[in-house]
Amino acid sequence: MEKMFCLGLVLGAVGGALIVANSYKARSLVKKSQAELLERVDEMMDERLKDMSEKTDKTEKKAK
């Protein structure tokens, strides 16, 4: 069962890659989605860094 799943996964990935490679619309859609994903990841990382800096500021104030 796992072999069939892996085979289907590989075939789906290869088929998707072929479609994207041969279609301008699909390729532009993939690029747009990648840009949106990177933007969201950057926002999440900024929020985490802000939270971490606030936590360190609080612990430094408590230590004093």
N, C-alpha and C positions, 0 to 999 in steps of 0.2 A: 504494500500500500504506500509506503514511504517513497519507494522508487518511482511509482507512478506520479506521485505528487511532485517530486523533484523534476521528473521529466516534463511534466506539464508546466512547471515554473520556468524551466529553461526554455522550452518552446515558446511560451508566452513572452518571455524577455526578448528572445531573438526576433519573434514576429513584431513586437512593439518597436524594436530598434530598426527593423526594415521599413516599417510604416513611417516612422519619424524621419529616417534618412531619405525617403523618397517623396515626402510630402512637405511643401513649404508651410502650409497652414499648421500641420501637426508640429513641425519644428519650432515655429514661432510660438505656439501654445506652450511647448515644453520650456522654452527660454523665459517666457513670461511667468510661468509657474515657479521656475527656479528663482527668478528675481524676487517674487513675492515671498517665497519661503526664506530666502536669505534675509530679507527685510524683517520678517517676523522673528527670526532667530536673533538678529542684532538687537531688536527691541527687548526680547526676553533677557538677553545677556546684560543689557544696560540696566534693566530692572534688578536683576540679581546682584550686579555689582553695586548698585545703589543701596540695596538692602544690606549687603555685607558691610559696606562702609558705615552705614548707620549703626549696625550692631557693634562694630569695633569702636565707634565713637562712644556708644553707651557704656561699653565695658571699660574704656579708658577713663571715662568720667567717674564710674563707680570705684575704680582703683585709686583715684585721687582722694 
